[in-house]
Each structure stands twice: as structure tokens, then as C-alpha cells.
Amino acid sequence: MVKPIKYLFTVMITASMLSTTAFAGQWIKEGKCWRYNNGDGTYPTSTWKWIDGDNDGMAECYYFDEDGFLVTNDDIPHCGYTINENGARVSWDSKEVISVHVDTDTIDTISGKYVCTYAYGLSGKGGSFIPDEGVMYAYLHKNDESNLTVTIYNMTEKLFRCGENSYDTPGGDGLFIEIEPDGTVVVTAGLDTYYYTKYD
């Protein structure tokens, strides 16, 4: 019996949808260690990454070493953070989590050029001041849901997402960025704070 064209078309669509879901990230066990396949054959290395492993809308933060293996509390501590036996970062004995939403995390509204509109400093400047040319502009690039690349001070740094709308350097001793609800990017560097808005 020949199947109707409509039936064949439905099967083809369903098959293509299934093949698309195969690219979703997944945990891979290698011996006693774990790695995380980003879904495209690459693995996070030497970085923190927020992962919603059980698809409950809440992601936990994990650290992966230079070979891409998950770091647990039996390994060398990284960046001064505490991690539990599953590798998830903890604070005050409870897992740190952030909500992940498809509509906000997959749409990149962060990347772009920003101009400094206000600055406040305590490192020898005192009070508000006009930023010098080196920090007048900042360039942000969202790499994925866990990492952000920032170019400022004529240098480029990779920051990891440490909260719902905040990013930090792995050691916590460099730039700290917070993105306010109105899109203002607040950059803290030492005792100085810079406020940036997107440059059109």
C-alpha cells in the first residue's frame, strides 16, 4: 500500500527534528571522570560552565580543567570556590543555581559596543570623573550561556557567568560585570566603577 504524501512529509519532518535534538549538550563518562559535550563535539576547558543537566530550568555551575574533565571536591580547589562531590559550585552548603530560559539565554542581547556614560572612582581619583580614552569604550561578546569576552583597557578578558546577570574573572581579582535590567553594563575594576550603555 502506498502511503499518502502527507504521511511521508510528516515522517520526514519528525526525523529532521529528532536529528536536531541530537546536538544538545550531554554529560560523557570517561573512566571515573566526567566531561561535558557542548553538543557540537567541543568540550569546555579551564572554565566554569552553567549546565541544566536535568532540564528543570535551573542550571548549576561546574568547573572543567585544562583537559575538559569535571573538577570535584576531591580535586584541587579552583578560584577560591567550594564545589560539592558532584562538582557543582556551592555557597553556604547549598548549590548555586541560576534560572535558564530559552527566550533569554539563546537570544544574544549582550554583544556589542558600549560607551561609558558615568564613572566613579576611589583609586586616587575620588568621586565621579571623566574616564580616559582607554576605558571610554567597551566591547562585549557573549560566547555562550556561561562565558563573556570583554575588551577594555586595550586588553581582552574572558569572564564567566557567576550569577543571573553578573560575570567575573575566574580568580575573582579582575573585572566584575553586572548587567542591569535596563541594559546598563556596570564594570568594576579595583576601586573604580564604570557605567556603560550600548553604542548605536
N, CA, C and O atoms as a DFTB+ gen file, in Angstrom:
800 C
 N C O
     1  1       0.844      -1.183       0.000
     2  2       0.000       0.000       0.000
     3  2       0.889       1.246       0.000
     4  3       1.853       1.309       0.764
     5  1       0.590       2.218      -0.824
     6  2       1.357       3.444      -0.920
     7  2       0.872       4.430       0.137
     8  3      -0.320       4.720       0.239
     9  1       1.811       4.932       0.913
    10  2       1.442       5.887       1.958
    11  2       1.139       7.241       1.339
    12  3       1.801       7.637       0.380
    13  1       0.161       7.955       1.860
    14  2      -0.148       9.293       1.336
    15  2       1.058      10.224       1.474
    16  3       1.882      10.067       2.375
    17  1       1.141      11.190       0.567
    18  2       2.246      12.154       0.585
    19  2       2.294      12.892       1.914
    20  3       3.376      13.146       2.441
    21  1       1.136      13.238       2.459
    22  2       1.089      13.957       3.720
    23  2       1.775      13.153       4.828
    24  3       2.488      13.722       5.655
    25  1       1.564      11.832       4.846
    26  2       2.165      10.966       5.859
    27  2       3.686      10.954       5.720
    28  3       4.407      11.063       6.712
    29  1       4.170      10.822       4.477
    30  2       5.614      10.810       4.249
    31  2       6.259      12.119       4.660
    32  3       7.356      12.127       5.220
    33  1       5.580      13.232       4.384
    34  2       6.093      14.547       4.744
    35  2       6.212      14.679       6.265
    36  3       7.193      15.222       6.772
    37  1       5.198      14.174       6.989
    38  2       5.216      14.224       8.447
    39  2       6.377      13.420       9.002
    40  3       7.037      13.862       9.943
    41  1       6.641      12.241       8.436
    42  2       7.742      11.400       8.887
    43  2       9.068      12.107       8.668
    44  3       9.947      12.061       9.530
    45  1       9.222      12.766       7.514
    46  2      10.460      13.472       7.206
    47  2      10.694      14.622       8.192
    48  3      11.816      14.819       8.658
    49  1       9.648      15.374       8.508
    50  2       9.764      16.488       9.449
    51  2      10.157      15.968      10.832
    52  3      11.033      16.526      11.492
    53  1       9.488      14.877      11.265
    54  2       9.780      14.311      12.573
    55  2      11.222      13.832      12.647
    56  3      11.894      14.050      13.655
    57  1      11.704      13.185      11.600
    58  2      13.078      12.688      11.578
    59  2      14.077      13.830      11.651
    60  3      15.098      13.726      12.331
    61  1      13.780      14.929      10.945
    62  2      14.712      16.057      10.979
    63  2      14.724      16.707      12.342
    64  3      15.767      17.189      12.783
    65  1      13.576      16.735      13.031
    66  2      13.520      17.305      14.370
    67  2      14.317      16.456      15.345
    68  3      14.991      16.989      16.227
    69  1      14.246      15.135      15.193
    70  2      14.997      14.255      16.058
    71  2      16.493      14.433      15.861
    72  3      17.259      14.406      16.824
    73  1      16.905      14.612      14.620
    74  2      18.333      14.776      14.366
    75  2      18.845      16.089      14.950
    76  3      20.013      16.188      15.328
    77  1      17.976      17.100      15.026
    78  2      18.372      18.381      15.603
    79  2      18.626      18.252      17.102
    80  3      19.580      18.833      17.621
    81  1      17.780      17.494      17.801
    82  2      17.932      17.359      19.237
    83  2      19.190      16.587      19.599
    84  3      19.621      16.640      20.751
    85  1      19.785      15.883      18.671
    86  2      20.998      15.122      18.950
    87  2      22.176      16.038      19.247
    88  3      23.184      15.592      19.795
    89  1      22.062      17.322      18.889
    90  2      23.153      18.255      19.110
    91  2      23.094      18.917      20.483
    92  3      23.927      19.769      20.792
    93  1      22.124      18.538      21.308
    94  2      22.040      19.112      22.647
    95  2      23.226      18.632      23.472
    96  3      23.722      17.523      23.271
    97  1      23.687      19.485      24.418
    98  2      24.821      19.106      25.247
    99  2      24.503      17.896      26.108
   100  3      23.348      17.660      26.464
   101  1      25.541      17.128      26.443
   102  2      25.312      15.964      27.290
   103  2      26.574      15.592      28.057
   104  3      27.691      15.841      27.603
   105  1      26.376      14.987      29.234
   106  2      27.476      14.507      30.058
   107  2      28.017      13.215      29.468
   108  3      27.249      12.355      29.037
   109  1      29.341      13.077      29.447
   110  2      30.007      11.884      28.941
   111  2      30.933      11.364      30.042
   112  3      31.750      12.115      30.574
   113  1      30.801      10.061      30.386
   114  2      31.670       9.483      31.410
   115  2      32.853       8.792      30.741
   116  3      32.680       7.983      29.830
   117  1      34.049       9.121      31.205
   118  2      35.266       8.503      30.700
   119  2      36.029       7.939      31.893
   120  3      36.672       8.681      32.636
   121  1      35.954       6.630      32.070
   122  2      36.534       6.011      33.256
   123  2      35.772       6.462      34.480
   124  3      34.560       6.264      34.565
   125  1      36.473       7.075      35.444
   126  2      35.814       7.596      36.642
   127  2      35.532       9.080      36.531
   128  3      34.987       9.683      37.456
   129  1      35.902       9.679      35.396
   130  2      35.772      11.122      35.224
   131  2      34.620      11.476      34.284
   132  3      34.148      10.648      33.505
   133  1      34.189      12.724      34.383
   134  2      33.093      13.224      33.551
   135  2      33.558      14.400      32.703
   136  3      34.367      15.219      33.138
   137  1      33.032      14.465      31.484
   138  2      33.234      15.606      30.597
   139  2      31.854      16.040      30.122
   140  3      30.875      15.310      30.273
   141  1      31.788      17.229      29.550
   142  2      30.507      17.716      29.030
   143  2      30.660      18.075      27.558
   144  3      31.400      18.992      27.204
   145  1      29.950      17.340      26.707
   146  2      29.948      17.628      25.270
   147  2      28.981      18.778      25.035
   148  3      27.796      18.667      25.348
   149  1      29.474      19.878      24.488
   150  2      28.623      21.053      24.264
   151  2      27.524      20.802      23.251
   152  3      26.618      21.621      23.094
   153  1      27.602      19.662      22.557
   154  2      26.592      19.350      21.561
   155  2      27.115      19.484      20.152
   156  3      26.453      19.095      19.190
   157  1      28.326      20.043      20.032
   158  2      28.920      20.212      18.708
   159  2      30.286      19.534      18.619
   160  3      31.077      19.820      17.720
   161  1      30.556      18.618      19.581
   162  2      31.826      17.906      19.580
   163  2      32.924      18.603      20.361
   164  3      34.028      18.069      20.475
   165  1      32.644      19.798      20.908
   166  2      33.643      20.505      21.708
   167  2      33.321      20.323      23.193
   168  3      32.201      19.980      23.571
   169  1      34.341      20.566      24.021
   170  2      34.198      20.404      25.461
   171  2      34.707      21.657      26.167
   172  3      35.706      22.233      25.736
   173  1      34.044      22.097      27.247
   174  2      34.564      23.250      27.991
   175  2      35.881      22.886      28.663
   176  3      36.002      21.805      29.240
   177  1      36.865      23.770      28.594
   178  2      38.161      23.539      29.225
   179  2      38.595      24.785      29.991
   180  3      38.400      25.914      29.540
   181  1      39.185      24.554      31.154
   182  2      39.705      25.636      32.014
   183  2      38.687      26.744      32.216
   184  3      39.009      27.926      32.096
   185  1      37.467      26.359      32.519
   186  2      36.415      27.361      32.658
   187  2      35.271      26.844      33.517
   188  3      35.109      25.641      33.720
   189  1      34.483      27.792      34.016
   190  2      33.211      27.471      34.661
   191  2      32.151      27.400      33.586
   192  3      32.232      28.113      32.585
   193  1      31.151      26.545      33.779
   194  2      30.044      26.457      32.821
   195  2      28.754      26.140      33.564
   196  3      28.702      25.228      34.389
   197  1      27.710      26.914      33.254
   198  2      26.386      26.658      33.822
   199  2      25.705      25.593      32.976
   200  3      25.609      25.733      31.756
   201  1      25.233      24.530      33.615
   202  2      24.612      23.411      32.893
   203  2      23.311      23.024      33.570
   204  3      23.272      22.781      34.776
   205  1      22.255      22.968      32.789
   206  2      20.960      22.487      33.275
   207  2      20.845      21.037      32.828
   208  3      20.196      20.736      31.827
   209  1      21.478      20.144      33.575
   210  2      21.554      18.741      33.177
   211  2      20.238      17.998      33.192
   212  3      20.050      17.070      32.405
   213  1      19.314      18.383      34.071
   214  2      18.041      17.670      34.151
   215  2      16.887      18.451      33.513
   216  3      15.720      18.088      33.664
   217  1      17.229      19.525      32.801
   218  2      16.228      20.316      32.066
   219  2      15.069      20.792      32.939
   220  3      13.913      20.788      32.514
   221  1      15.401      21.209      34.182
   222  2      14.341      21.708      35.062
   223  2      14.272      23.237      35.062
   224  3      13.531      23.834      35.843
   225  1      15.059      23.865      34.169
   226  2      15.054      25.313      34.085
   227  2      16.029      25.981      35.031
   228  3      16.151      27.206      35.041
   229  1      16.733      25.173      35.837
   230  2      17.720      25.703      36.768
   231  2      19.075      25.080      36.439
   232  3      19.194      23.859      36.330
   233  1      20.093      25.924      36.283
   234  2      21.429      25.435      35.937
   235  2      22.365      25.534      37.126
   236  3      22.287      26.476      37.914
   237  1      23.260      24.547      37.251
   238  2      24.301      24.555      38.261
   239  2      25.620      24.906      37.588
   240  3      25.779      24.723      36.381
   241  1      26.570      25.414      38.381
   242  2      27.853      25.860      37.839
   243  2      28.935      24.813      38.104
   244  3      29.117      24.378      39.241
   245  1      29.651      24.411      37.053
   246  2      30.676      23.380      37.148
   247  2      31.995      23.920      36.590
   248  3      32.008      24.772      35.702
   249  1      33.115      23.400      37.135
   250  2      34.418      23.791      36.625
   251  2      35.066      22.615      35.912
   252  3      35.050      21.486      36.402
   253  1      35.646      22.902      34.726
   254  2      36.322      21.886      33.925
   255  2      37.799      22.255      33.807
   256  3      38.141      23.415      33.578
   257  1      38.680      21.249      33.966
   258  2      40.115      21.517      33.925
   259  2      40.599      21.688      32.491
   260  3      39.801      21.697      31.554
   261  1      41.928      21.824      32.325
   262  2      42.501      22.103      31.002
   263  2      42.292      20.967      30.007
   264  3      42.417      21.168      28.799
   265  1      41.971      19.763      30.514
   266  2      41.704      18.632      29.624
   267  2      40.212      18.414      29.405
   268  3      39.808      17.483      28.707
   269  1      39.400      19.274      30.004
   270  2      37.957      19.168      29.811
   271  2      37.264      18.249      30.795
   272  3      36.106      17.891      30.583
   273  1      37.943      17.854      31.874
   274  2      37.330      16.964      32.860
   275  2      36.732      17.764      34.011
   276  3      37.292      18.771      34.442
   277  1      35.583      17.298      34.501
   278  2      34.894      17.937      35.607
   279  2      35.746      17.869      36.868
   280  3      36.308      16.824      37.195
   281  1      35.837      18.999      37.574
   282  2      36.573      19.051      38.838
   283  2      35.582      18.819      39.977
   284  3      34.532      19.461      40.031
   285  1      35.920      17.891      40.897
   286  2      35.072      17.632      42.063
   287  2      35.814      18.051      43.309
   288  3      36.950      18.522      43.234
   289  1      35.175      17.882      44.465
   290  2      35.802      18.359      45.704
   291  2      37.010      17.525      46.100
   292  3      37.730      17.893      47.029
   293  1      37.248      16.413      45.419
   294  2      38.439      15.605      45.682
   295  2      39.654      16.145      44.936
   296  3      40.787      15.730      45.183
   297  1      39.403      17.062      44.035
   298  2      40.485      17.629      43.242
   299  2      40.947      18.952      43.833
   300  3      40.413      19.418      44.840
   301  1      41.950      19.551      43.194
   302  2      42.485      20.826      43.661
   303  2      41.400      21.903      43.557
   304  3      40.802      22.053      42.491
   305  1      41.127      22.654      44.626
   306  2      40.113      23.714      44.562
   307  2      40.472      24.751      43.497
   308  3      41.649      25.035      43.279
   309  1      39.483      25.303      42.851
   310  2      39.709      26.290      41.800
   311  2      39.105      27.634      42.169
   312  3      37.935      27.730      42.539
   313  1      39.915      28.653      42.060
   314  2      39.465      30.039      42.146
   315  2      38.815      30.403      43.468
   316  3      38.057      31.370      43.535
   317  1      39.095      29.653      44.512
   318  2      38.562      30.008      45.816
   319  2      37.122      29.604      46.047
   320  3      36.570      29.905      47.105
   321  1      36.485      28.924      45.083
   322  2      35.101      28.499      45.255
   323  2      35.057      27.101      45.841
   324  3      35.998      26.323      45.686
   325  1      33.973      26.787      46.507
   326  2      33.760      25.446      47.046
   327  2      32.871      24.679      46.088
   328  3      31.894      25.213      45.565
   329  1      33.221      23.417      45.865
   330  2      32.408      22.576      44.989
   331  2      32.078      21.284      45.711
   332  3      32.880      20.784      46.499
   333  1      30.890      20.740      45.442
   334  2      30.474      19.532      46.145
   335  2      30.953      18.266      45.434
   336  3      31.683      18.335      44.446
   337  1      30.532      17.114      45.952
   338  2      31.008      15.839      45.406
   339  2      30.572      15.602      43.967
   340  3      31.159      14.775      43.268
   341  1      29.545      16.323      43.519
   342  2      29.092      16.198      42.134
   343  2      29.746      17.225      41.218
   344  3      29.508      17.235      40.010
   345  1      30.577      18.094      41.805
   346  2      31.250      19.105      41.006
   347  2      30.514      20.421      40.923
   348  3      31.035      21.376      40.348
   349  1      29.308      20.504      41.485
   350  2      28.533      21.743      41.425
   351  2      29.069      22.740      42.449
   352  3      29.410      22.365      43.571
   353  1      29.140      24.014      42.056
   354  2      29.625      25.049      42.960
   355  2      28.598      25.289      44.064
   356  3      27.393      25.316      43.813
   357  1      29.088      25.462      45.280
   358  2      28.187      25.659      46.413
   359  2      28.544      26.930      47.167
   360  3      29.682      27.398      47.137
   361  1      27.552      27.469      47.835
   362  2      27.731      28.642      48.675
   363  2      26.929      28.413      49.943
   364  3      25.725      28.163      49.884
   365  1      27.587      28.495      51.083
   366  2      26.925      28.243      52.363
   367  2      26.211      26.893      52.350
   368  3      25.066      26.778      52.787
   369  1      26.903      25.883      51.845
   370  2      26.422      24.493      51.847
   371  2      25.210      24.242      50.966
   372  3      24.583      23.188      51.076
   373  1      24.870      25.166      50.108
   374  2      23.778      24.906      49.173
   375  2      24.249      25.206      47.750
   376  3      25.079      26.090      47.537
   377  1      23.717      24.468      46.788
   378  2      24.132      24.660      45.406
   379  2      23.777      26.048      44.912
   380  3      22.703      26.572      45.207
   381  1      24.698      26.639      44.152
   382  2      24.397      27.893      43.479
   383  2      23.687      27.551      42.177
   384  3      24.164      26.723      41.402
   385  1      22.565      28.181      41.942
   386  2      21.815      27.911      40.716
   387  2      21.356      29.224      40.095
   388  3      21.200      30.234      40.782
   389  1      21.144      29.188      38.793
   390  2      20.534      30.310      38.094
   391  2      19.429      29.755      37.225
   392  3      19.489      28.604      36.792
   393  1      18.420      30.567      36.969
   394  2      17.360      30.119      36.075
   395  2      17.814      30.320      34.636
   396  3      18.448      31.322      34.305
   397  1      17.487      29.370      33.803
   398  2      17.817      29.476      32.389
   399  2      16.519      29.395      31.601
   400  3      15.721      28.475      31.777
   401  1      16.327      30.368      30.738
   402  2      15.118      30.423      29.939
   403  2      15.518      30.468      28.475
   404  3      16.404      31.230      28.088
   405  1      14.874      29.664      27.677
   406  2      15.211      29.592      26.263
   407  2      15.119      30.953      25.600
   408  3      15.956      31.297      24.766
   409  1      14.096      31.738      25.968
   410  2      13.891      33.015      25.283
   411  2      14.969      34.047      25.608
   412  3      15.267      34.905      24.777
   413  1      15.558      33.978      26.808
   414  2      16.558      34.974      27.161
   415  2      17.980      34.487      26.960
   416  3      18.858      35.287      26.637
   417  1      18.233      33.195      27.142
   418  2      19.602      32.701      27.069
   419  2      20.066      32.382      25.659
   420  3      21.268      32.358      25.396
   421  1      19.140      32.140      24.757
   422  2      19.559      31.824      23.397
   423  2      19.607      33.064      22.512
   424  3      20.284      33.064      21.483
   425  1      18.892      34.125      22.903
   426  2      18.922      35.366      22.134
   427  2      20.015      36.263      22.712
   428  3      19.996      36.597      23.897
   429  1      20.954      36.643      21.875
   430  2      22.091      37.450      22.327
   431  2      21.754      38.934      22.266
   432  3      21.772      39.548      21.200
   433  1      21.447      39.493      23.426
   434  2      21.187      40.938      23.519
   435  2      22.354      41.656      24.186
   436  3      22.282      42.858      24.439
   437  1      23.428      40.923      24.472
   438  2      24.554      41.489      25.210
   439  2      25.666      41.982      24.287
   440  3      26.184      43.082      24.480
   441  1      26.038      41.178      23.282
   442  2      27.179      41.515      22.435
   443  2      27.029      42.883      21.789
   444  3      25.938      43.268      21.367
   445  1      28.139      43.611      21.717
   446  2      28.113      44.906      21.051
   447  2      29.137      45.870      21.619
   448  3      29.929      45.527      22.496
   449  1      29.097      47.084      21.093
   450  2      29.994      48.148      21.529
   451  2      29.256      49.018      22.537
   452  3      28.085      49.344      22.343
   453  1      29.943      49.394      23.616
   454  2      29.343      50.188      24.680
   455  2      30.187      51.437      24.922
   456  3      31.405      51.420      24.750
   457  1      29.521      52.522      25.324
   458  2      30.219      53.772      25.635
   459  2      29.996      54.099      27.113
   460  3      28.906      53.899      27.648
   461  1      31.044      54.604      27.762
   462  2      30.959      54.926      29.185
   463  2      30.214      56.246      29.371
   464  3      30.592      57.265      28.792
   465  1      29.164      56.225      30.174
   466  2      28.359      57.422      30.407
   467  2      28.613      58.036      31.787
   468  3      28.253      59.184      32.045
   469  1      29.237      57.250      32.664
   470  2      29.457      57.733      34.031
   471  2      30.542      56.871      34.669
   472  3      30.616      55.671      34.406
   473  1      31.369      57.468      35.492
   474  2      32.412      56.711      36.176
   475  2      32.577      57.237      37.591
   476  3      32.414      58.428      37.857
   477  1      32.904      56.323      38.488
   478  2      33.114      56.695      39.886
   479  2      34.344      55.949      40.388
   480  3      34.456      54.736      40.212
   481  1      35.255      56.669      41.005
   482  2      36.488      56.019      41.424
   483  2      36.956      56.393      42.800
   484  3      36.658      57.472      43.313
   485  1      37.697      55.479      43.388
   486  2      38.313      55.701      44.691
   487  2      39.828      55.503      44.619
   488  3      40.542      55.809      45.574
   489  1      40.316      54.993      43.492
   490  2      41.745      54.694      43.373
   491  2      42.523      55.936      42.933
   492  3      43.057      55.980      41.824
   493  1      42.584      56.933      43.797
   494  2      43.347      58.134      43.501
   495  2      42.556      59.213      42.797
   496  3      42.993      60.363      42.745
   497  1      41.381      58.864      42.246
   498  2      40.582      59.854      41.524
   499  2      39.581      60.513      42.473
   500  3      39.478      61.739      42.529
   501  1      38.866      59.709      43.195
   502  2      37.898      60.219      44.148
   503  2      36.659      60.768      43.480
   504  3      36.754      61.671      42.649
   505  1      35.491      60.238      43.828
   506  2      34.222      60.707      43.273
   507  2      34.063      60.415      41.802
   508  3      34.758      59.570      41.238
   509  1      33.127      61.134      41.179
   510  2      32.872      60.903      39.764
   511  2      33.954      61.577      38.926
   512  3      34.530      62.587      39.331
   513  1      34.223      61.005      37.751
   514  2      35.271      61.546      36.892
   515  2      34.987      61.169      35.446
   516  3      34.198      60.267      35.166
   517  1      35.633      61.863      34.549
   518  2      35.508      61.540      33.130
   519  2      36.542      60.465      32.809
   520  3      37.736      60.678      33.018
   521  1      36.102      59.324      32.308
   522  2      37.055      58.243      32.035
   523  2      38.019      58.607      30.916
   524  3      37.661      59.347      30.000
   525  1      39.230      58.093      30.988
   526  2      40.199      58.370      29.927
   527  2      39.849      57.552      28.686
   528  3      38.953      56.709      28.709
   529  1      40.558      57.816      27.634
   530  2      40.242      57.212      26.343
   531  2      40.288      55.688      26.374
   532  3      39.553      55.026      25.642
   533  1      41.152      55.136      27.222
   534  2      41.315      53.686      27.276
   535  2      40.099      52.949      27.777
   536  3      39.929      51.770      27.467
   537  1      39.247      53.605      28.543
   538  2      38.057      52.944      29.079
   539  2      36.763      53.598      28.610
   540  3      35.685      53.277      29.111
   541  1      36.867      54.509      27.653
   542  2      35.661      55.166      27.151
   543  2      34.726      54.175      26.460
   544  3      33.504      54.309      26.524
   545  1      35.320      53.176      25.797
   546  2      34.515      52.182      25.094
   547  2      34.822      50.780      25.615
   548  3      35.951      50.486      26.009
   549  1      33.818      49.932      25.613
   550  2      33.972      48.528      25.985
   551  2      33.276      47.688      24.921
   552  3      32.245      48.084      24.377
   553  1      33.841      46.545      24.637
   554  2      33.277      45.633      23.637
   555  2      32.969      44.317      24.325
   556  3      33.853      43.685      24.903
   557  1      31.706      43.907      24.259
   558  2      31.274      42.668      24.895
   559  2      30.870      41.660      23.832
   560  3      30.250      42.010      22.828
   561  1      31.225      40.415      24.064
   562  2      30.820      39.333      23.164
   563  2      30.372      38.149      24.009
   564  3      31.149      37.603      24.791
   565  1      29.107      37.758      23.846
   566  2      28.577      36.610      24.579
   567  2      28.994      35.340      23.844
   568  3      28.573      35.104      22.712
   569  1      29.828      34.520      24.497
   570  2      30.290      33.284      23.878
   571  2      29.232      32.194      23.958
   572  3      28.971      31.503      22.973
   573  1      28.626      32.040      25.121
   574  2      27.528      31.101      25.332
   575  2      26.843      31.505      26.628
   576  3      27.037      32.622      27.108
   577  1      26.038      30.603      27.206
   578  2      25.308      30.971      28.416
   579  2      26.207      31.102      29.636
   580  3      25.768      31.582      30.682
   581  1      27.469      30.677      29.511
   582  2      28.356      30.675      30.669
   583  2      29.486      31.688      30.609
   584  3      30.037      32.057      31.646
   585  1      29.843      32.146      29.410
   586  2      31.040      32.962      29.269
   587  2      30.815      34.215      28.435
   588  3      29.967      34.258      27.543
   589  1      31.602      35.223      28.758
   590  2      31.523      36.510      28.099
   591  2      32.947      37.007      27.871
   592  3      33.785      36.919      28.769
   593  1      33.225      37.528      26.676
   594  2      34.537      38.114      26.411
   595  2      34.396      39.632      26.402
   596  3      33.507      40.179      25.748
   597  1      35.279      40.305      27.132
   598  2      35.228      41.759      27.265
   599  2      36.546      42.356      26.811
   600  3      37.615      41.899      27.218
   601  1      36.472      43.379      25.965
   602  2      37.664      44.119      25.566
   603  2      37.550      45.525      26.117
   604  3      36.634      46.274      25.775
   605  1      38.502      45.873      26.983
   606  2      38.534      47.178      27.630
   607  2      39.974      47.393      28.120
   608  3      40.712      46.424      28.297
   609  1      40.369      48.617      28.333
   610  2      41.741      48.909      28.745
   611  2      42.757      48.367      27.734
   612  3      43.881      48.033      28.107
   613  1      42.368      48.279      26.464
   614  2      43.244      47.725      25.427
   615  2      43.646      46.283      25.712
   616  3      44.701      45.832      25.268
   617  1      42.817      45.567      26.443
   618  2      43.067      44.152      26.686
   619  2      41.742      43.405      26.625
   620  3      40.671      43.993      26.775
   621  1      41.837      42.101      26.404
   622  2      40.651      41.266      26.299
   623  2      40.675      40.218      27.398
   624  3      41.684      39.543      27.601
   625  1      39.557      40.084      28.109
   626  2      39.447      39.094      29.174
   627  2      38.196      38.264      28.984
   628  3      37.169      38.753      28.512
   629  1      38.297      36.991      29.362
   630  2      37.146      36.097      29.328
   631  2      36.594      35.990      30.741
   632  3      37.313      35.617      31.668
   633  1      35.325      36.314      30.905
   634  2      34.677      36.270      32.207
   635  2      33.638      35.160      32.209
   636  3      33.037      34.862      31.177
   637  1      33.430      34.553      33.361
   638  2      32.400      33.529      33.461
   639  2      31.183      34.085      34.181
   640  3      31.292      34.999      34.998
   641  1      30.037      33.529      33.872
   642  2      28.788      33.967      34.477
   643  2      28.731      33.436      35.905
   644  3      28.776      32.225      36.124
   645  1      28.630      34.337      36.869
   646  2      28.637      33.916      38.267
   647  2      27.291      34.166      38.943
   648  3      27.137      33.867      40.127
   649  1      26.336      34.694      38.232
   650  2      25.001      34.930      38.776
   651  2      24.034      35.152      37.634
   652  3      24.393      35.003      36.466
   653  1      22.805      35.509      37.973
   654  2      21.793      35.701      36.926
   655  2      22.253      36.693      35.866
   656  3      22.109      36.433      34.671
   657  1      22.807      37.831      36.293
   658  2      23.209      38.874      35.356
   659  2      24.593      39.431      35.670
   660  3      24.864      40.606      35.420
   661  1      25.466      38.591      36.215
   662  2      26.802      39.063      36.574
   663  2      27.875      38.114      36.060
   664  3      27.660      36.911      35.910
   665  1      29.046      38.706      35.793
   666  2      30.179      37.961      35.242
   667  2      31.437      38.355      35.996
   668  3      31.588      39.505      36.409
   669  1      32.349      37.386      36.177
   670  2      33.552      37.628      36.955
   671  2      34.730      36.907      36.306
   672  3      34.540      35.970      35.531
   673  1      35.946      37.347      36.626
   674  2      37.129      36.619      36.184
   675  2      37.248      35.373      37.054
   676  3      36.784      35.379      38.194
   677  1      37.863      34.296      36.539
   678  2      37.926      33.046      37.300
   679  2      38.481      33.192      38.709
   680  3      37.992      32.535      39.628
   681  1      39.486      34.034      38.902
   682  2      40.062      34.199      40.231
   683  2      39.360      35.236      41.085
   684  3      39.661      35.378      42.270
   685  1      38.424      35.963      40.489
   686  2      37.697      36.981      41.227
   687  2      38.524      38.197      41.572
   688  3      38.153      38.962      42.462
   689  1      39.650      38.395      40.879
   690  2      40.527      39.518      41.216
   691  2      40.741      40.466      40.039
   692  3      41.702      41.234      40.020
   693  1      39.836      40.407      39.056
   694  2      39.963      41.278      37.896
   695  2      38.704      42.084      37.691
   696  3      38.210      42.725      38.619
   697  1      38.187      42.054      36.489
   698  2      36.955      42.774      36.183
   699  2      35.741      42.040      36.741
   700  3      35.712      40.810      36.796
   701  1      34.748      42.809      37.151
   702  2      33.459      42.255      37.548
   703  2      32.404      43.035      36.787
   704  3      32.421      44.265      36.787
   705  1      31.489      42.334      36.138
   706  2      30.464      42.986      35.316
   707  2      29.080      42.585      35.776
   708  3      28.801      41.414      36.031
   709  1      28.224      43.578      35.877
   710  2      26.820      43.323      36.177
   711  2      25.974      44.033      35.133
   712  3      26.208      45.200      34.819
   713  1      24.998      43.328      34.602
   714  2      24.121      43.903      33.584
   715  2      22.779      44.218      34.239
   716  3      22.055      43.319      34.664
   717  1      22.461      45.506      34.311
   718  2      21.233      45.937      34.967
   719  2      20.019      45.698      34.072
   720  3      20.173      45.524      32.863
   721  1      18.809      45.686      34.651
   722  2      17.596      45.400      33.868
   723  2      17.404      46.306      32.651
   724  3      16.826      45.878      31.652
   725  1      17.880      47.549      32.722
   726  2      17.708      48.459      31.591
   727  2      18.809      48.300      30.534
   728  3      18.847      49.042      29.552
   729  1      19.712      47.318      30.746
   730  2      20.769      47.073      29.780
   731  2      22.076      47.770      30.091
   732  3      23.068      47.558      29.394
   733  1      22.099      48.608      31.137
   734  2      23.339      49.268      31.536
   735  2      24.343      48.226      32.007
   736  3      24.012      47.345      32.800
   737  1      25.567      48.335      31.514
   738  2      26.634      47.427      31.912
   739  2      27.514      48.142      32.932
   740  3      28.106      49.179      32.631
   741  1      27.599      47.591      34.128
   742  2      28.393      48.171      35.198
   743  2      29.673      47.362      35.344
   744  3      29.633      46.177      35.674
   745  1      30.796      47.998      35.100
   746  2      32.096      47.336      35.172
   747  2      32.840      47.832      36.402
   748  3      33.059      49.033      36.561
   749  1      33.224      46.912      37.265
   750  2      34.016      47.253      38.439
   751  2      35.425      46.722      38.231
   752  3      35.630      45.536      37.971
   753  1      36.387      47.619      38.350
   754  2      37.798      47.251      38.212
   755  2      38.545      47.847      39.393
   756  3      38.805      49.050      39.433
   757  1      38.886      47.004      40.345
   758  2      39.525      47.517      41.563
   759  2      38.570      48.405      42.324
   760  3      37.494      47.957      42.719
   761  1      38.943      49.668      42.540
   762  2      38.105      50.606      43.286
   763  2      37.310      51.530      42.371
   764  3      36.613      52.427      42.844
   765  1      37.415      51.312      41.068
   766  2      36.716      52.157      40.099
   767  2      35.526      51.424      39.497
   768  3      35.577      50.218      39.260
   769  1      34.452      52.175      39.255
   770  2      33.251      51.614      38.651
   771  2      32.870      52.437      37.427
   772  3      32.844      53.667      37.478
   773  1      32.576      51.750      36.329
   774  2      32.235      52.406      35.052
   775  2      30.850      51.932      34.616
   776  3      30.519      50.750      34.707
   777  1      30.047      52.893      34.137
   778  2      28.692      52.581      33.682
   779  2      28.632      52.766      32.172
   780  3      28.937      53.841      31.658
   781  1      28.237      51.711      31.465
   782  2      28.220      51.729      30.009
   783  2      26.811      51.493      29.468
   784  3      26.025      50.729      30.026
   785  1      26.524      52.175      28.365
   786  2      25.292      51.925      27.625
   787  2      25.659      51.530      26.205
   788  3      26.724      51.894      25.705
   789  1      24.776      50.787      25.560
   790  2      25.061      50.287      24.227
   791  2      25.211      51.441      23.242
   792  3      24.434      52.396      23.255
   793  1      26.218      51.333      22.396
   794  2      26.524      52.375      21.424
   795  2      25.842      52.051      20.113
   796  3      26.064      50.983      19.541
   797  1      25.003      52.975      19.627
   798  2      24.259      52.734      18.371
   799  2      25.081      53.181      17.177
   800  3      24.631      53.061      16.037
